[in-house]
Amino acid sequence: MRSPRSDSATPLLRELHWLPIVCRVDLKLLVFTYKAMHNDAPVYLCELVGPYQPTKTLRSANKNMLEVKRTRTKAGDCSFAVAAASLWNNL
């Protein structure tokens, strides 16, 4: 497993099946979102995630999308309710 210091870390991470930290955080959020949608997560997470229900008839009505809550700050965008819905809808 030892490699020279000048080698890139990417091939080693691929060989070990490791994800970069940002991708690992996104994966964890998506796993919790999936569990919250299917009531396998704790109640406090299930309450934060809600299905998208358009007011008019749209093609996106029968897709499995989540409602993204409106926020006014960047800190609000980092909350579970907003981040989970945004990531889920971008799949």
PDB file of N, CA, C and O in Angstrom:
ATOM      1  N   MET A   1       0.805  -1.198   0.000  1.00  0.00           N
ATOM      2  CA  MET A   1       0.000   0.000   0.000  1.00  0.00           C
ATOM      3  C   MET A   1       0.850   1.266   0.000  1.00  0.00           C
ATOM      4  O   MET A   1       0.347   2.354  -0.279  1.00  0.00           O
ATOM      5  N   ARG A   2       2.110   1.129   0.306  1.00  0.00           N
ATOM      6  CA  ARG A   2       2.948   2.324   0.341  1.00  0.00           C
ATOM      7  C   ARG A   2       3.257   2.764  -1.072  1.00  0.00           C
ATOM      8  O   ARG A   2       3.534   1.947  -1.950  1.00  0.00           O
ATOM      9  N   SER A   3       3.205   4.052  -1.274  1.00  0.00           N
ATOM     10  CA  SER A   3       3.520   4.618  -2.575  1.00  0.00           C
ATOM     11  C   SER A   3       4.374   5.862  -2.350  1.00  0.00           C
ATOM     12  O   SER A   3       4.362   6.447  -1.267  1.00  0.00           O
ATOM     13  N   PRO A   4       5.111   6.259  -3.375  1.00  0.00           N
ATOM     14  CA  PRO A   4       5.948   7.450  -3.228  1.00  0.00           C
ATOM     15  C   PRO A   4       5.104   8.685  -2.896  1.00  0.00           C
ATOM     16  O   PRO A   4       3.936   8.783  -3.271  1.00  0.00           O
ATOM     17  N   ARG A   5       5.718   9.597  -2.199  1.00  0.00           N
ATOM     18  CA  ARG A   5       5.024  10.802  -1.753  1.00  0.00           C
ATOM     19  C   ARG A   5       4.552  11.652  -2.930  1.00  0.00           C
ATOM     20  O   ARG A   5       3.570  12.382  -2.798  1.00  0.00           O
ATOM     21  N   SER A   6       5.213  11.575  -4.053  1.00  0.00           N
ATOM     22  CA  SER A   6       4.866  12.409  -5.201  1.00  0.00           C
ATOM     23  C   SER A   6       3.697  11.854  -6.011  1.00  0.00           C
ATOM     24  O   SER A   6       3.182  12.545  -6.890  1.00  0.00           O
ATOM     25  N   ASP A   7       3.268  10.624  -5.737  1.00  0.00           N
ATOM     26  CA  ASP A   7       2.147  10.036  -6.476  1.00  0.00           C
ATOM     27  C   ASP A   7       0.831  10.694  -6.078  1.00  0.00           C
ATOM     28  O   ASP A   7       0.676  11.200  -4.967  1.00  0.00           O
ATOM     29  N   SER A   8      -0.107  10.671  -7.014  1.00  0.00           N
ATOM     30  CA  SER A   8      -1.438  11.210  -6.752  1.00  0.00           C
ATOM     31  C   SER A   8      -2.203  10.273  -5.821  1.00  0.00           C
ATOM     32  O   SER A   8      -2.012   9.058  -5.862  1.00  0.00           O
ATOM     33  N   ALA A   9      -3.051  10.831  -5.000  1.00  0.00           N
ATOM     34  CA  ALA A   9      -3.826  10.028  -4.048  1.00  0.00           C
ATOM     35  C   ALA A   9      -5.086   9.447  -4.681  1.00  0.00           C
ATOM     36  O   ALA A   9      -5.669   8.510  -4.134  1.00  0.00           O
ATOM     37  N   THR A  10      -5.516   9.978  -5.815  1.00  0.00           N
ATOM     38  CA  THR A  10      -6.777   9.544  -6.422  1.00  0.00           C
ATOM     39  C   THR A  10      -6.799   8.060  -6.769  1.00  0.00           C
ATOM     40  O   THR A  10      -7.774   7.393  -6.422  1.00  0.00           O
ATOM     41  N   PRO A  11      -5.778   7.496  -7.438  1.00  0.00           N
ATOM     42  CA  PRO A  11      -5.829   6.058  -7.729  1.00  0.00           C
ATOM     43  C   PRO A  11      -5.861   5.198  -6.464  1.00  0.00           C
ATOM     44  O   PRO A  11      -6.522   4.160  -6.430  1.00  0.00           O
ATOM     45  N   LEU A  12      -5.156   5.628  -5.440  1.00  0.00           N
ATOM     46  CA  LEU A  12      -5.156   4.883  -4.184  1.00  0.00           C
ATOM     47  C   LEU A  12      -6.542   4.909  -3.539  1.00  0.00           C
ATOM     48  O   LEU A  12      -7.015   3.888  -3.041  1.00  0.00           O
ATOM     49  N   LEU A  13      -7.191   6.069  -3.548  1.00  0.00           N
ATOM     50  CA  LEU A  13      -8.542   6.174  -2.986  1.00  0.00           C
ATOM     51  C   LEU A  13      -9.528   5.321  -3.775  1.00  0.00           C
ATOM     52  O   LEU A  13     -10.419   4.704  -3.192  1.00  0.00           O
ATOM     53  N   ARG A  14      -9.373   5.283  -5.097  1.00  0.00           N
ATOM     54  CA  ARG A  14     -10.247   4.439  -5.920  1.00  0.00           C
ATOM     55  C   ARG A  14     -10.048   2.965  -5.594  1.00  0.00           C
ATOM     56  O   ARG A  14     -11.008   2.196  -5.521  1.00  0.00           O
ATOM     57  N   GLU A  15      -8.804   2.587  -5.401  1.00  0.00           N
ATOM     58  CA  GLU A  15      -8.498   1.190  -5.085  1.00  0.00           C
ATOM     59  C   GLU A  15      -9.091   0.793  -3.731  1.00  0.00           C
ATOM     60  O   GLU A  15      -9.529  -0.344  -3.554  1.00  0.00           O
ATOM     61  N   LEU A  16      -9.106   1.715  -2.791  1.00  0.00           N
ATOM     62  CA  LEU A  16      -9.646   1.443  -1.461  1.00  0.00           C
ATOM     63  C   LEU A  16     -11.159   1.652  -1.390  1.00  0.00           C
ATOM     64  O   LEU A  16     -11.770   1.400  -0.351  1.00  0.00           O
ATOM     65  N   HIS A  17     -11.766   2.110  -2.486  1.00  0.00           N
ATOM     66  CA  HIS A  17     -13.203   2.406  -2.548  1.00  0.00           C
ATOM     67  C   HIS A  17     -13.593   3.488  -1.542  1.00  0.00           C
ATOM     68  O   HIS A  17     -14.644   3.396  -0.908  1.00  0.00           O
ATOM     69  N   TRP A  18     -12.769   4.492  -1.397  1.00  0.00           N
ATOM     70  CA  TRP A  18     -13.057   5.602  -0.508  1.00  0.00           C
ATOM     71  C   TRP A  18     -13.616   6.753  -1.323  1.00  0.00           C
ATOM     72  O   TRP A  18     -13.255   6.933  -2.486  1.00  0.00           O
ATOM     73  N   LEU A  19     -14.489   7.522  -0.720  1.00  0.00           N
ATOM     74  CA  LEU A  19     -15.041   8.711  -1.349  1.00  0.00           C
ATOM     75  C   LEU A  19     -14.394   9.957  -0.743  1.00  0.00           C
ATOM     76  O   LEU A  19     -14.017   9.953   0.429  1.00  0.00           O
ATOM     77  N   PRO A  20     -14.267  11.012  -1.533  1.00  0.00           N
ATOM     78  CA  PRO A  20     -13.845  12.281  -0.935  1.00  0.00           C
ATOM     79  C   PRO A  20     -14.876  12.737   0.102  1.00  0.00           C
ATOM     80  O   PRO A  20     -16.031  12.313   0.060  1.00  0.00           O
ATOM     81  N   ILE A  21     -14.468  13.581   1.010  1.00  0.00           N
ATOM     82  CA  ILE A  21     -15.324  13.968   2.132  1.00  0.00           C
ATOM     83  C   ILE A  21     -16.623  14.606   1.660  1.00  0.00           C
ATOM     84  O   ILE A  21     -17.685  14.294   2.200  1.00  0.00           O
ATOM     85  N   VAL A  22     -16.570  15.485   0.674  1.00  0.00           N
ATOM     86  CA  VAL A  22     -17.789  16.147   0.186  1.00  0.00           C
ATOM     87  C   VAL A  22     -18.771  15.118  -0.363  1.00  0.00           C
ATOM     88  O   VAL A  22     -19.970  15.200  -0.097  1.00  0.00           O
ATOM     89  N   CYS A  23     -18.274  14.160  -1.119  1.00  0.00           N
ATOM     90  CA  CYS A  23     -19.149  13.119  -1.671  1.00  0.00           C
ATOM     91  C   CYS A  23     -19.693  12.219  -0.572  1.00  0.00           C
ATOM     92  O   CYS A  23     -20.835  11.765  -0.653  1.00  0.00           O
ATOM     93  N   ARG A  24     -18.896  11.957   0.449  1.00  0.00           N
ATOM     94  CA  ARG A  24     -19.349  11.116   1.551  1.00  0.00           C
ATOM     95  C   ARG A  24     -20.471  11.801   2.330  1.00  0.00           C
ATOM     96  O   ARG A  24     -21.423  11.146   2.753  1.00  0.00           O
ATOM     97  N   VAL A  25     -20.361  13.118   2.521  1.00  0.00           N
ATOM     98  CA  VAL A  25     -21.411  13.880   3.206  1.00  0.00           C
ATOM     99  C   VAL A  25     -22.694  13.841   2.389  1.00  0.00           C
ATOM    100  O   VAL A  25     -23.776  13.637   2.938  1.00  0.00           O
ATOM    101  N   ASP A  26     -22.577  14.038   1.073  1.00  0.00           N
ATOM    102  CA  ASP A  26     -23.756  13.976   0.201  1.00  0.00           C
ATOM    103  C   ASP A  26     -24.398  12.596   0.249  1.00  0.00           C
ATOM    104  O   ASP A  26     -25.623  12.484   0.292  1.00  0.00           O
ATOM    105  N   LEU A  27     -23.587  11.550   0.242  1.00  0.00           N
ATOM    106  CA  LEU A  27     -24.119  10.190   0.305  1.00  0.00           C
ATOM    107  C   LEU A  27     -24.884   9.962   1.606  1.00  0.00           C
ATOM    108  O   LEU A  27     -25.972   9.386   1.596  1.00  0.00           O
ATOM    109  N   LYS A  28     -24.317  10.415   2.729  1.00  0.00           N
ATOM    110  CA  LYS A  28     -24.992  10.259   4.020  1.00  0.00           C
ATOM    111  C   LYS A  28     -26.321  11.010   4.031  1.00  0.00           C
ATOM    112  O   LYS A  28     -27.325  10.492   4.520  1.00  0.00           O
ATOM    113  N   LEU A  29     -26.328  12.230   3.492  1.00  0.00           N
ATOM    114  CA  LEU A  29     -27.573  12.999   3.423  1.00  0.00           C
ATOM    115  C   LEU A  29     -28.620  12.279   2.585  1.00  0.00           C
ATOM    116  O   LEU A  29     -29.793  12.234   2.957  1.00  0.00           O
ATOM    117  N   LEU A  30     -28.202  11.719   1.461  1.00  0.00           N
ATOM    118  CA  LEU A  30     -29.146  11.016   0.594  1.00  0.00           C
ATOM    119  C   LEU A  30     -29.666   9.735   1.240  1.00  0.00           C
ATOM    120  O   LEU A  30     -30.828   9.376   1.052  1.00  0.00           O
ATOM    121  N   VAL A  31     -28.818   9.047   1.995  1.00  0.00           N
ATOM    122  CA  VAL A  31     -29.274   7.837   2.697  1.00  0.00           C
ATOM    123  C   VAL A  31     -30.306   8.206   3.758  1.00  0.00           C
ATOM    124  O   VAL A  31     -31.336   7.544   3.880  1.00  0.00           O
ATOM    125  N   PHE A  32     -30.033   9.258   4.524  1.00  0.00           N
ATOM    126  CA  PHE A  32     -31.003   9.706   5.528  1.00  0.00           C
ATOM    127  C   PHE A  32     -32.296  10.183   4.874  1.00  0.00           C
ATOM    128  O   PHE A  32     -33.380   9.971   5.417  1.00  0.00           O
ATOM    129  N   THR A  33     -32.188  10.824   3.715  1.00  0.00           N
ATOM    130  CA  THR A  33     -33.380  11.290   3.006  1.00  0.00           C
ATOM    131  C   THR A  33     -34.218  10.110   2.552  1.00  0.00           C
ATOM    132  O   THR A  33     -35.440  10.120   2.703  1.00  0.00           O
ATOM    133  N   TYR A  34     -33.578   9.097   1.998  1.00  0.00           N
ATOM    134  CA  TYR A  34     -34.304   7.898   1.564  1.00  0.00           C
ATOM    135  C   TYR A  34     -35.019   7.250   2.745  1.00  0.00           C
ATOM    136  O   TYR A  34     -36.183   6.860   2.644  1.00  0.00           O
ATOM    137  N   LYS A  35     -34.310   7.141   3.860  1.00  0.00           N
ATOM    138  CA  LYS A  35     -34.917   6.533   5.044  1.00  0.00           C
ATOM    139  C   LYS A  35     -36.067   7.382   5.574  1.00  0.00           C
ATOM    140  O   LYS A  35     -37.076   6.841   6.027  1.00  0.00           O
ATOM    141  N   ALA A  36     -35.926   8.703   5.523  1.00  0.00           N
ATOM    142  CA  ALA A  36     -36.996   9.583   5.997  1.00  0.00           C
ATOM    143  C   ALA A  36     -38.225   9.482   5.101  1.00  0.00           C
ATOM    144  O   ALA A  36     -39.352   9.562   5.589  1.00  0.00           O
ATOM    145  N   MET A  37     -38.022   9.310   3.810  1.00  0.00           N
ATOM    146  CA  MET A  37     -39.155   9.186   2.887  1.00  0.00           C
ATOM    147  C   MET A  37     -39.910   7.885   3.106  1.00  0.00           C
ATOM    148  O   MET A  37     -41.115   7.821   2.863  1.00  0.00           O
ATOM    149  N   HIS A  38     -39.222   6.853   3.559  1.00  0.00           N
ATOM    150  CA  HIS A  38     -39.848   5.546   3.761  1.00  0.00           C
ATOM    151  C   HIS A  38     -40.099   5.241   5.243  1.00  0.00           C
ATOM    152  O   HIS A  38     -40.315   4.089   5.619  1.00  0.00           O
ATOM    153  N   ASN A  39     -40.068   6.291   6.082  1.00  0.00           N
ATOM    154  CA  ASN A  39     -40.346   6.193   7.523  1.00  0.00           C
ATOM    155  C   ASN A  39     -39.441   5.204   8.256  1.00  0.00           C
ATOM    156  O   ASN A  39     -39.874   4.559   9.211  1.00  0.00           O
ATOM    157  N   ASP A  40     -38.201   5.083   7.820  1.00  0.00           N
ATOM    158  CA  ASP A  40     -37.217   4.256   8.513  1.00  0.00           C
ATOM    159  C   ASP A  40     -36.265   5.099   9.354  1.00  0.00           C
ATOM    160  O   ASP A  40     -35.449   4.561  10.102  1.00  0.00           O
ATOM    161  N   ALA A  41     -36.370   6.419   9.232  1.00  0.00           N
ATOM    162  CA  ALA A  41     -35.511   7.336   9.978  1.00  0.00           C
ATOM    163  C   ALA A  41     -36.243   7.782  11.248  1.00  0.00           C
ATOM    164  O   ALA A  41     -37.440   7.536  11.395  1.00  0.00           O
ATOM    165  N   PRO A  42     -35.531   8.431  12.154  1.00  0.00           N
ATOM    166  CA  PRO A  42     -36.205   8.976  13.336  1.00  0.00           C
ATOM    167  C   PRO A  42     -37.301   9.975  12.941  1.00  0.00           C
ATOM    168  O   PRO A  42     -37.263  10.565  11.861  1.00  0.00           O
ATOM    169  N   VAL A  43     -38.258  10.145  13.824  1.00  0.00           N
ATOM    170  CA  VAL A  43     -39.434  10.977  13.537  1.00  0.00           C
ATOM    171  C   VAL A  43     -39.040  12.414  13.230  1.00  0.00           C
ATOM    172  O   VAL A  43     -39.630  13.045  12.353  1.00  0.00           O
ATOM    173  N   TYR A  44     -38.042  12.938  13.948  1.00  0.00           N
ATOM    174  CA  TYR A  44     -37.660  14.331  13.736  1.00  0.00           C
ATOM    175  C   TYR A  44     -37.098  14.562  12.336  1.00  0.00           C
ATOM    176  O   TYR A  44     -37.186  15.681  11.830  1.00  0.00           O
ATOM    177  N   LEU A  45     -36.529  13.554  11.696  1.00  0.00           N
ATOM    178  CA  LEU A  45     -36.074  13.699  10.315  1.00  0.00           C
ATOM    179  C   LEU A  45     -37.228  13.510   9.337  1.00  0.00           C
ATOM    180  O   LEU A  45     -37.291  14.192   8.314  1.00  0.00           O
ATOM    181  N   CYS A  46     -38.129  12.602   9.639  1.00  0.00           N
ATOM    182  CA  CYS A  46     -39.283  12.362   8.759  1.00  0.00           C
ATOM    183  C   CYS A  46     -40.164  13.598   8.660  1.00  0.00           C
ATOM    184  O   CYS A  46     -40.772  13.840   7.618  1.00  0.00           O
ATOM    185  N   GLU A  47     -40.240  14.381   9.728  1.00  0.00           N
ATOM    186  CA  GLU A  47     -41.062  15.589   9.720  1.00  0.00           C
ATOM    187  C   GLU A  47     -40.461  16.689   8.859  1.00  0.00           C
ATOM    188  O   GLU A  47     -41.185  17.573   8.402  1.00  0.00           O
ATOM    189  N   LEU A  48     -39.156  16.653   8.628  1.00  0.00           N
ATOM    190  CA  LEU A  48     -38.492  17.702   7.857  1.00  0.00           C
ATOM    191  C   LEU A  48     -38.589  17.497   6.351  1.00  0.00           C
ATOM    192  O   LEU A  48     -38.368  18.433   5.583  1.00  0.00           O
ATOM    193  N   VAL A  49     -38.915  16.292   5.927  1.00  0.00           N
ATOM    194  CA  VAL A  49     -38.940  15.968   4.503  1.00  0.00           C
ATOM    195  C   VAL A  49     -40.386  15.776   4.066  1.00  0.00           C
ATOM    196  O   VAL A  49     -41.120  14.974   4.643  1.00  0.00           O
ATOM    197  N   GLY A  50     -40.784  16.524   3.038  1.00  0.00           N
ATOM    198  CA  GLY A  50     -42.154  16.398   2.543  1.00  0.00           C
ATOM    199  C   GLY A  50     -42.181  16.291   1.032  1.00  0.00           C
ATOM    200  O   GLY A  50     -41.303  16.840   0.367  1.00  0.00           O
ATOM    201  N   PRO A  51     -43.160  15.604   0.471  1.00  0.00           N
ATOM    202  CA  PRO A  51     -43.245  15.453  -0.984  1.00  0.00           C
ATOM    203  C   PRO A  51     -43.639  16.763  -1.666  1.00  0.00           C
ATOM    204  O   PRO A  51     -44.320  17.603  -1.078  1.00  0.00           O
ATOM    205  N   TYR A  52     -43.206  16.921  -2.897  1.00  0.00           N
ATOM    206  CA  TYR A  52     -43.539  18.094  -3.701  1.00  0.00           C
ATOM    207  C   TYR A  52     -44.933  17.912  -4.280  1.00  0.00           C
ATOM    208  O   TYR A  52     -45.201  16.929  -4.971  1.00  0.00           O
ATOM    209  N   GLN A  53     -45.819  18.860  -3.998  1.00  0.00           N
ATOM    210  CA  GLN A  53     -47.184  18.812  -4.513  1.00  0.00           C
ATOM    211  C   GLN A  53     -47.470  20.130  -5.216  1.00  0.00           C
ATOM    212  O   GLN A  53     -47.752  21.129  -4.553  1.00  0.00           O
ATOM    213  N   PRO A  54     -47.404  20.156  -6.552  1.00  0.00           N
ATOM    214  CA  PRO A  54     -47.645  21.406  -7.272  1.00  0.00           C
ATOM    215  C   PRO A  54     -49.112  21.826  -7.172  1.00  0.00           C
ATOM    216  O   PRO A  54     -50.001  20.989  -7.021  1.00  0.00           O
ATOM    217  N   THR A  55     -49.347  23.134  -7.259  1.00  0.00           N
ATOM    218  CA  THR A  55     -50.714  23.639  -7.170  1.00  0.00           C
ATOM    219  C   THR A  55     -51.479  23.412  -8.463  1.00  0.00           C
ATOM    220  O   THR A  55     -52.703  23.278  -8.446  1.00  0.00           O
ATOM    221  N   LYS A  56     -50.764  23.368  -9.590  1.00  0.00           N
ATOM    222  CA  LYS A  56     -51.396  23.103 -10.887  1.00  0.00           C
ATOM    223  C   LYS A  56     -50.980  21.720 -11.372  1.00  0.00           C
ATOM    224  O   LYS A  56     -50.090  21.097 -10.792  1.00  0.00           O
ATOM    225  N   THR A  57     -51.609  21.249 -12.414  1.00  0.00           N
ATOM    226  CA  THR A  57     -51.235  19.975 -13.009  1.00  0.00           C
ATOM    227  C   THR A  57     -49.949  20.165 -13.811  1.00  0.00           C
ATOM    228  O   THR A  57     -49.918  20.902 -14.796  1.00  0.00           O
ATOM    229  N   LEU A  58     -48.901  19.493 -13.374  1.00  0.00           N
ATOM    230  CA  LEU A  58     -47.603  19.577 -14.039  1.00  0.00           C
ATOM    231  C   LEU A  58     -47.071  18.179 -14.297  1.00  0.00           C
ATOM    232  O   LEU A  58     -47.486  17.212 -13.658  1.00  0.00           O
ATOM    233  N   ARG A  59     -46.135  18.086 -15.253  1.00  0.00           N
ATOM    234  CA  ARG A  59     -45.529  16.780 -15.521  1.00  0.00           C
ATOM    235  C   ARG A  59     -44.697  16.292 -14.348  1.00  0.00           C
ATOM    236  O   ARG A  59     -44.517  15.087 -14.167  1.00  0.00           O
ATOM    237  N   SER A  60     -44.191  17.219 -13.554  1.00  0.00           N
ATOM    238  CA  SER A  60     -43.353  16.834 -12.417  1.00  0.00           C
ATOM    239  C   SER A  60     -44.174  16.355 -11.223  1.00  0.00           C
ATOM    240  O   SER A  60     -43.605  15.989 -10.195  1.00  0.00           O
ATOM    241  N   ALA A  61     -45.487  16.352 -11.339  1.00  0.00           N
ATOM    242  CA  ALA A  61     -46.336  15.974 -10.202  1.00  0.00           C
ATOM    243  C   ALA A  61     -46.169  14.504  -9.832  1.00  0.00           C
ATOM    244  O   ALA A  61     -46.235  14.155  -8.653  1.00  0.00           O
ATOM    245  N   ASN A  62     -45.952  13.639 -10.818  1.00  0.00           N
ATOM    246  CA  ASN A  62     -45.860  12.212 -10.505  1.00  0.00           C
ATOM    247  C   ASN A  62     -44.418  11.727 -10.360  1.00  0.00           C
ATOM    248  O   ASN A  62     -44.177  10.522 -10.281  1.00  0.00           O
ATOM    249  N   LYS A  63     -43.465  12.648 -10.326  1.00  0.00           N
ATOM    250  CA  LYS A  63     -42.087  12.271 -10.030  1.00  0.00           C
ATOM    251  C   LYS A  63     -41.915  12.248  -8.525  1.00  0.00           C
ATOM    252  O   LYS A  63     -42.681  12.880  -7.798  1.00  0.00           O
ATOM    253  N   ASN A  64     -40.935  11.538  -8.065  1.00  0.00           N
ATOM    254  CA  ASN A  64     -40.705  11.372  -6.628  1.00  0.00           C
ATOM    255  C   ASN A  64     -39.811  12.501  -6.112  1.00  0.00           C
ATOM    256  O   ASN A  64     -38.695  12.256  -5.655  1.00  0.00           O
ATOM    257  N   MET A  65     -40.312  13.744  -6.188  1.00  0.00           N
ATOM    258  CA  MET A  65     -39.526  14.902  -5.785  1.00  0.00           C
ATOM    259  C   MET A  65     -39.937  15.369  -4.392  1.00  0.00           C
ATOM    260  O   MET A  65     -41.018  15.046  -3.900  1.00  0.00           O
ATOM    261  N   LEU A  66     -39.045  16.138  -3.772  1.00  0.00           N
ATOM    262  CA  LEU A  66     -39.305  16.677  -2.439  1.00  0.00           C
ATOM    263  C   LEU A  66     -39.458  18.187  -2.513  1.00  0.00           C
ATOM    264  O   LEU A  66     -38.878  18.841  -3.379  1.00  0.00           O
ATOM    265  N   GLU A  67     -40.241  18.728  -1.600  1.00  0.00           N
ATOM    266  CA  GLU A  67     -40.448  20.168  -1.547  1.00  0.00           C
ATOM    267  C   GLU A  67     -39.231  20.823  -0.910  1.00  0.00           C
ATOM    268  O   GLU A  67     -38.811  20.443   0.183  1.00  0.00           O
ATOM    269  N   VAL A  68     -38.665  21.817  -1.605  1.00  0.00           N
ATOM    270  CA  VAL A  68     -37.506  22.543  -1.091  1.00  0.00           C
ATOM    271  C   VAL A  68     -38.022  23.765  -0.341  1.00  0.00           C
ATOM    272  O   VAL A  68     -38.705  24.611  -0.919  1.00  0.00           O
ATOM    273  N   LYS A  69     -37.697  23.856   0.935  1.00  0.00           N
ATOM    274  CA  LYS A  69     -38.139  24.976   1.763  1.00  0.00           C
ATOM    275  C   LYS A  69     -37.386  26.238   1.355  1.00  0.00           C
ATOM    276  O   LYS A  69     -36.219  26.171   0.971  1.00  0.00           O
ATOM    277  N   ARG A  70     -38.044  27.370   1.438  1.00  0.00           N
ATOM    278  CA  ARG A  70     -37.418  28.655   1.111  1.00  0.00           C
ATOM    279  C   ARG A  70     -36.634  29.163   2.317  1.00  0.00           C
ATOM    280  O   ARG A  70     -37.108  29.104   3.452  1.00  0.00           O
ATOM    281  N   THR A  71     -35.437  29.660   2.054  1.00  0.00           N
ATOM    282  CA  THR A  71     -34.616  30.231   3.121  1.00  0.00           C
ATOM    283  C   THR A  71     -34.108  31.588   2.684  1.00  0.00           C
ATOM    284  O   THR A  71     -34.093  31.910   1.496  1.00  0.00           O
ATOM    285  N   ARG A  72     -33.696  32.374   3.651  1.00  0.00           N
ATOM    286  CA  ARG A  72     -33.187  33.713   3.352  1.00  0.00           C
ATOM    287  C   ARG A  72     -31.676  33.815   3.525  1.00  0.00           C
ATOM    288  O   ARG A  72     -31.061  34.778   3.067  1.00  0.00           O
ATOM    289  N   THR A  73     -31.078  32.829   4.180  1.00  0.00           N
ATOM    290  CA  THR A  73     -29.648  32.908   4.475  1.00  0.00           C
ATOM    291  C   THR A  73     -28.926  31.664   3.975  1.00  0.00           C
ATOM    292  O   THR A  73     -29.541  30.639   3.682  1.00  0.00           O
ATOM    293  N   LYS A  74     -27.609  31.780   3.886  1.00  0.00           N
ATOM    294  CA  LYS A  74     -26.785  30.631   3.509  1.00  0.00           C
ATOM    295  C   LYS A  74     -26.826  29.561   4.589  1.00  0.00           C
ATOM    296  O   LYS A  74     -26.768  28.369   4.287  1.00  0.00           O
ATOM    297  N   ALA A  75     -26.925  29.978   5.839  1.00  0.00           N
ATOM    298  CA  ALA A  75     -27.000  29.012   6.933  1.00  0.00           C
ATOM    299  C   ALA A  75     -28.281  28.192   6.824  1.00  0.00           C
ATOM    300  O   ALA A  75     -28.284  27.002   7.140  1.00  0.00           O
ATOM    301  N   GLY A  76     -29.357  28.813   6.385  1.00  0.00           N
ATOM    302  CA  GLY A  76     -30.612  28.091   6.191  1.00  0.00           C
ATOM    303  C   GLY A  76     -30.518  27.086   5.060  1.00  0.00           C
ATOM    304  O   GLY A  76     -31.180  26.049   5.091  1.00  0.00           O
ATOM    305  N   ASP A  77     -29.692  27.388   4.053  1.00  0.00           N
ATOM    306  CA  ASP A  77     -29.501  26.462   2.933  1.00  0.00           C
ATOM    307  C   ASP A  77     -28.764  25.199   3.365  1.00  0.00           C
ATOM    308  O   ASP A  77     -28.857  24.171   2.695  1.00  0.00           O
ATOM    309  N   CYS A  78     -28.038  25.264   4.470  1.00  0.00           N
ATOM    310  CA  CYS A  78     -27.286  24.106   4.956  1.00  0.00           C
ATOM    311  C   CYS A  78     -28.114  23.202   5.855  1.00  0.00           C
ATOM    312  O   CYS A  78     -27.643  22.137   6.253  1.00  0.00           O
ATOM    313  N   SER A  79     -29.335  23.604   6.182  1.00  0.00           N
ATOM    314  CA  SER A  79     -30.161  22.779   7.063  1.00  0.00           C
ATOM    315  C   SER A  79     -30.549  21.488   6.357  1.00  0.00           C
ATOM    316  O   SER A  79     -30.540  21.412   5.128  1.00  0.00           O
ATOM    317  N   PHE A  80     -30.888  20.473   7.146  1.00  0.00           N
ATOM    318  CA  PHE A  80     -31.216  19.169   6.574  1.00  0.00           C
ATOM    319  C   PHE A  80     -32.402  19.252   5.624  1.00  0.00           C
ATOM    320  O   PHE A  80     -32.373  18.644   4.554  1.00  0.00           O
ATOM    321  N   ALA A  81     -33.439  19.991   5.990  1.00  0.00           N
ATOM    322  CA  ALA A  81     -34.655  20.055   5.179  1.00  0.00           C
ATOM    323  C   ALA A  81     -34.371  20.589   3.777  1.00  0.00           C
ATOM    324  O   ALA A  81     -34.926  20.088   2.799  1.00  0.00           O
ATOM    325  N   VAL A  82     -33.522  21.588   3.674  1.00  0.00           N
ATOM    326  CA  VAL A  82     -33.224  22.204   2.375  1.00  0.00           C
ATOM    327  C   VAL A  82     -32.179  21.392   1.613  1.00  0.00           C
ATOM    328  O   VAL A  82     -32.358  21.103   0.429  1.00  0.00           O
ATOM    329  N   ALA A  83     -31.096  21.025   2.286  1.00  0.00           N
ATOM    330  CA  ALA A  83     -30.011  20.300   1.615  1.00  0.00           C
ATOM    331  C   ALA A  83     -30.470  18.933   1.129  1.00  0.00           C
ATOM    332  O   ALA A  83     -30.120  18.521   0.023  1.00  0.00           O
ATOM    333  N   ALA A  84     -31.248  18.229   1.939  1.00  0.00           N
ATOM    334  CA  ALA A  84     -31.718  16.896   1.550  1.00  0.00           C
ATOM    335  C   ALA A  84     -32.644  16.972   0.347  1.00  0.00           C
ATOM    336  O   ALA A  84     -32.518  16.180  -0.587  1.00  0.00           O
ATOM    337  N   ALA A  85     -33.576  17.922   0.365  1.00  0.00           N
ATOM    338  CA  ALA A  85     -34.509  18.051  -0.755  1.00  0.00           C
ATOM    339  C   ALA A  85     -33.784  18.467  -2.032  1.00  0.00           C
ATOM    340  O   ALA A  85     -34.090  17.957  -3.110  1.00  0.00           O
ATOM    341  N   SER A  86     -32.840  19.374  -1.923  1.00  0.00           N
ATOM    342  CA  SER A  86     -32.092  19.821  -3.106  1.00  0.00           C
ATOM    343  C   SER A  86     -31.282  18.682  -3.712  1.00  0.00           C
ATOM    344  O   SER A  86     -31.306  18.479  -4.925  1.00  0.00           O
ATOM    345  N   LEU A  87     -30.566  17.940  -2.874  1.00  0.00           N
ATOM    346  CA  LEU A  87     -29.777  16.814  -3.379  1.00  0.00           C
ATOM    347  C   LEU A  87     -30.672  15.745  -3.995  1.00  0.00           C
ATOM    348  O   LEU A  87     -30.361  15.208  -5.058  1.00  0.00           O
ATOM    349  N   TRP A  88     -31.777  15.438  -3.333  1.00  0.00           N
ATOM    350  CA  TRP A  88     -32.683  14.399  -3.824  1.00  0.00           C
ATOM    351  C   TRP A  88     -33.276  14.789  -5.182  1.00  0.00           C
ATOM    352  O   TRP A  88     -33.370  13.953  -6.080  1.00  0.00           O
ATOM    353  N   ASN A  89     -33.673  16.050  -5.332  1.00  0.00           N
ATOM    354  CA  ASN A  89     -34.276  16.496  -6.586  1.00  0.00           C
ATOM    355  C   ASN A  89     -33.254  16.569  -7.715  1.00  0.00           C
ATOM    356  O   ASN A  89     -33.627  16.512  -8.887  1.00  0.00           O
ATOM    357  N   ASN A  90     -31.975  16.694  -7.381  1.00  0.00           N
ATOM    358  CA  ASN A  90     -30.932  16.762  -8.404  1.00  0.00           C
ATOM    359  C   ASN A  90     -30.465  15.391  -8.879  1.00  0.00           C
ATOM    360  O   ASN A  90     -29.657  15.305  -9.803  1.00  0.00           O
ATOM    361  N   LEU A  91     -30.956  14.329  -8.270  1.00  0.00           N
ATOM    362  CA  LEU A  91     -30.558  12.981  -8.714  1.00  0.00           C
ATOM    363  C   LEU A  91     -31.070  12.700 -10.108  1.00  0.00           C
ATOM    364  O   LEU A  91     -30.834  11.619 -10.647  1.00  0.00           O
TER     365      LEU A  91
END
